Amino acid sequence: MKRLICAGIILFLFAADALAVRVKDLVQIQGVRENRLAGYGLIVGLNGTGDSSGSQFTIRSLVNALRNMGITVDPNALKVKNVAAVMVTANLPPFAKSSQRLDCTISSVGDASSLAGGTLISAPLYGPDGKVYALAQGPVSVGGFAVSGDTGTGVIKNFPTAGMIPNGAVVERSMDLNLGQQMILVMNNPDFTTVHRMVESINSRAGSKIAVAQDLSTIQVDVPEGYRNRVVDFIAMVESVDVKPDNRARVIVNERTGTVVMGSGVRISAVAIAHGNLNVKIMEQPLVSQPMPLSQGVTTATPHTDVSVEEGGKQLVMLPTGTTIGELVAALNAIGVSPRDLVIILECIKRTGALYADLEVI
């Protein structure tokens, strides 16, 4: 059962029972990952919003592109206001096959003011090994605009110098991965208790000891004989195993915004909290002295000062050993603690050694 309490901008999350999570959401299979691709290209067809004549790399790139098409031009005679040099990036998914299409992101590297209306000409995308894995080409979709007048004033919305080409890259080289008879599971959040529970759950589902924890972040899993020719089915079975993850008790505090987020495992030993609520008010009101009629007196103003001190009650709170977050919140709310006051109180409790959790201030 989960319970959510919101007090101002304080967020408390805690549950009576640990939530069962799939192995798929807790680990990554070593080697099964995306690969980053990047390339350089030219965008043509811009309406005078391209690079200026001072961008020599754009001029040289255009001259080389025309030369490869059998056209020889004088670089000094070129104007590139309708052309922009860009970097093209894309993510190559694992097991990608030839002819598969990818989304690619376009970013200007020159001084172009907008890429709206442009078309990317064929640009090879390279992997970390220097090989070409995809070719990108197509019209650029820009989610912004830039409009300016002759006086230099204008309006810019979002980022017109960056855009996307949906399905604009075609995979040219397949990414074949051999999973073999053994795989390594890498934890997203390393933890000894979670790894132990995961190993037990996987072995219980398989009916044999196929999983062994190597350390707090990696688990070695052997593919059984019955799954040697059905590795995909075996991985799907392992990913669907439910595990109750365990994490260190942690309290996250943002002093700038006064935000506090606490986990369910946070415990507090016996501690007394005194929250001062002393209000001092000083008010000055002039008292006017009016002389009697026909007394030849002078009207004078005499300053009068009122000082009042107010101290709120119920400012001392006693918390027994093993106090939970819910009980702490109820006690602090009873004495009118604000989110920013709670930040200071938690830091003081941590310094006394009564807070059994990691306190992180960001």
N, C-alpha and C positions, 0 to 999 in steps of 0.2 A: 504494500500500500504506500502511495506517495502523497506527500502533503507539501503544499506550497504556501509560504507566508511572505507577503510583501509589506514592508514598512518603509514608506518613503521610497528611497532608492536602495534599500537594503534587500538583498535576495537571499533567502534561506531555503536550501533544498535538502530534504532528508526523507528517508523511507524506512519502514519497519523491516522489510525484507530486501535483500540484495536483488537486483534485477538481473535476470538471465539474459545474456547477450550471445549472439552467434559468434563462432570463431572467425567467420568472415569479416566481422566488424572490429576485430581485435588484433589481427595480424596481417602481414603481407607475405606473399610467397617470394622467397629470395630469387631474383632473376626475372620475375614477371613484373615488369614495370614499363612506364612510358619512356620514350627516348625523345630528347629535345633536338629539333631540327632548326636550322637557320640558314638564310641565304640573302643575297643582295640582288636587287632588281630595279627596274625603271618603270615609272607610271607615266603614261602619255595621255593626251586628250584633256588636259586641264585648261580651264578658262583663264589663262594669265595668272594663275596662282601658284605656279611652279617655282623651281629654284631660280635664283638670280644668276647673272652672267659671271659673278664671282665664284660660283661653285664649280671649280675646275674638274672635280671628280665626276660631276654629272655630265659635263661636256665630253670628257674622255670616254665615259661609259657609253654615251650615245654614239660617238664616233666609232667605237669598237663594235657596237651592235649593228650599225649600218654597214660597216666593213664586212662583217660576217654574212650579210645579205648581198654582198657584191656591190655595194654603193660606197664610193669614195667621196668624202666631203672635206672641206677646209674647216678645221676646228674654230678658226677665228671668225668664220661667217655664220656660225650657229648661234641661235638664241633659244634658250631653254626655259622660257617663261611658261611653256605648256608642258614641261617635263619635270619630274621630281625623282630624286634618288631615294630609295626606301630599303629598309631591312624587313625581311619576311621571316616569320617564325611560325612553327607548328609543332604539335605533339604527335609523335608516332606511337600508337598503342601497341601493346605486346601482341605477338602473333599476327601482325598486320600483313596482308597479302597484296600482291600486285593488282593494280586497277582499283584498289580501295581509295575512297576520297576522304580528305581531311579538311577541317577548317583552318584557315591561316590568318594571322594578324599582320597588318601592314603598319609600319611606323616610319615617318619621314626622318632622314638623316641630314638633310640640307636645310635651307631657309625657306622652304615652300610655306605659304600661308594657309593652304587648304588642299586636300586630296579629293574633294568632292567632284564627282563626274569623271574621274580618271580610270584608266584600265591598266592593269599590270601586265606587262609582256613577260613571256616565259622566263621564269627564274628558278634555277636549280636549288634545292634545299639539301644541305649537307648535315651528316651526323657527326658525332664526336670523333669518329675514325677517319673523317675526311672524304667519305664516299657519298655519292648522291643517292638519296632515298626517295625523293619526291620532286615533282615539278609543279610550280604554282603559276597560275595565270587566270585572269578574269577581271570583271568590273569590281571596283572597290566600293563598299558600303560604309559611309561615314555618318556617324550619329551626331553631327554638329555642323555649324556653319560659321563663317566669318564674313562680315559685310563692313566695308569702309568707304568713306567718301573722299573727295578730292582734298579736303582740308586735313585729312589724317585721322579723323575721328571715325569710330566704327563700333560694331557690336560683335562679340564672339560668344558662342554658346558651345559648351562642352569642349571637345578637343578635335578640331577639324583636321589636324595633322596626323591622325591615327584612324585606322579603320579595319574592316574585316572583309574576307572573301569566303562566304559559306561554301563548303565543298570545293574550294578553289585549288586544292593541291591533290594531285594524283600520285599514289604510291607506285614507285618504279622498282623497288627492291623489297622482297619479302623478308619479314623478320621471323625466322624459324627458330624456335627454342625447343631444346630436348630436355624434358623434365626428368627422364630416366627413371630409375627404380627407387629414388630417394629424393625427398624435398626438404627444404629448411623453411620453417615458419619464423618470421621476425616480428616481435611484439611492437605494436605502436606505442604503448606505454609500459616499459619494462617493469616487472614486479614479480618477486619470487612466489608469493602466494597465488597470484593469477596463473603463472606458468605451471605450478604444481596442479592446480585445479584443472587446467586445460589438458595436461597430459593424462590425468585420470579420466576425464570425460571422453577423450578421443579413444583411449584404450578400452573403455567400457563399451563405447559404440561399436568398435571393430571386433571386440571379443578376444583380442590378443594384445600383447605388449608391442605395439608398433611405433609408439611415440616415446621419445626420451628427451628430457630437458638438458640442454648443454650448459646453459647459464640462465640468468634472469630475463634474457631477451630473445633467445633462440631455442627452437624445438626441432629436433630431427625426427622425421616421419618416414618410415619405410613402407613402400607400396606392397601390399600382400600379393601372394601368387595369383589369387583370383581376380585381381585388378590390373595385372601387368599389361594387358591389352585394352584396358578401359581406364586409363589414367584420369580422364576427364570426369568419369563417374565417381572415381575415388576422391578426387579433390572436392567435388560437389558434396559428397557425404561428409567429409571432414569440415567443410565450411559451414554446414548446417548444424553442427554440434553446439549445444547450448552450454555456456560457461557463466558462472557468477564471478565477475571480476572483482578484485580487491585493490584499493588504492590507499596511499598514505593519507592520514587526516591532514587537511590543509585548509587554511583560511587566507583568502586573497583580499587585500585591502588596497583601494585606490584613494590616496589621500587628496588628490586634486578634485575628484568628484564626490568624495564621501561614500563611495560604493563599497560594500562588503559582501563577499560571497563565501559561504561556509559549506563544507561537506557534512555528510551524516555521521562520519566517524569521529567528529570533534568531541572531546570530553574535557571537563574542567573539574579540578579537585576543590577542596574546601577553600573558599575565598570570601572576603567581605569587600563590598564595593560601596564607597561613599561618593556620591555625585553631588558636588556643590551647586547650589542654585541661589546664590546670594545676589540680590538686586539692590543697588544703591541709587536713590533718586535725589538729585539736588535741584531745587526749583527756586528761582529768584523772582519776586514780584515787588514792584515799587509801591510804597504806601505814601499817598498824597496827604499832606497836612494843609488844610485850608483854614486861613485866619478868620476870625469873627468879623462880621460886617462893621465898617467904620473904625477898625482897630489899627489901621495903618500897618498891618502885618503883610508878610510876603508868603506866597504859596511855595512850599518846598516839597520835594519828593525824597523819601527815605527808603533805601533798599532794605528788603526783608527776605531772608533766606530760610527755606524749609528743607530740612534733610530728613529723609526717611529710609529705613533699612528694612528689607523684606527677605526672609529666608524660608524657602519652601520646606515642607515637612516630608517625611517618609523618604529621606535621602540615603539611608543606610540599608544595604541589601546583603543578606547572608545566603551564600550558596553552598550546599553540602557537597561532599565528594561524589563524583560520578554525574554531575549535572549535565544534562543534554543541552543542545542548542535551543530547542523549544522552550525549555525552562529558563535559559538565560535571556532569551528574547522577551518572554513574558515578564521577567523581573525587571529588565531594563526599560521596557515600555511603561511599566508601572510607575517609574520615577521620572518619566518624560525625557528619556535620552534621545538626542537627535542622532542622525547617521554619522556626522562628523565627531560627535562626542564618543560614539561607539568605537571609532577607529582608535582614539586615544586610550579608551578603557581596555580594549583588546591588547594593545601594545604593553600596557602596564601589567595585565594579567600574565602575558607571556614572560615578562621580565621577572615576575615572582616565581616562575616555574610551575604555575597552576594550570596553564593551558597546554594540553597534550595534543598538539598539532603544529604543523609547520606554518608559520606566519610569514606571508610574502607581501611586501609592500611595493606597489608598482606606481 
